[in-house]
């Protein structure tokens, strides 16, 4: 009887530890994804700001050249 009780308790402990580990891992991954999105957003805002500044300084030609170069690469693919 004691042996059966110990087997059941070890199964319960194993399941509980696995549940906690999975929960901790999921929470950790959510935080990583959130951090990555924050960094991507920051980089995108910085690039947009640079594009706006370059347009005010007569950078419209540069934007047009970049777009034309991009469309050439797309057509080749």
Buried (B, 14 or more C-beta within 10 A) or exposed (E): EEEEEEEEEEEEEEEEEEEEEEEEEEEEEEEEEEEEEEEEEEEEEEEEEEBEEBEEEEBEEEEEEEEEEEEEEEEEE
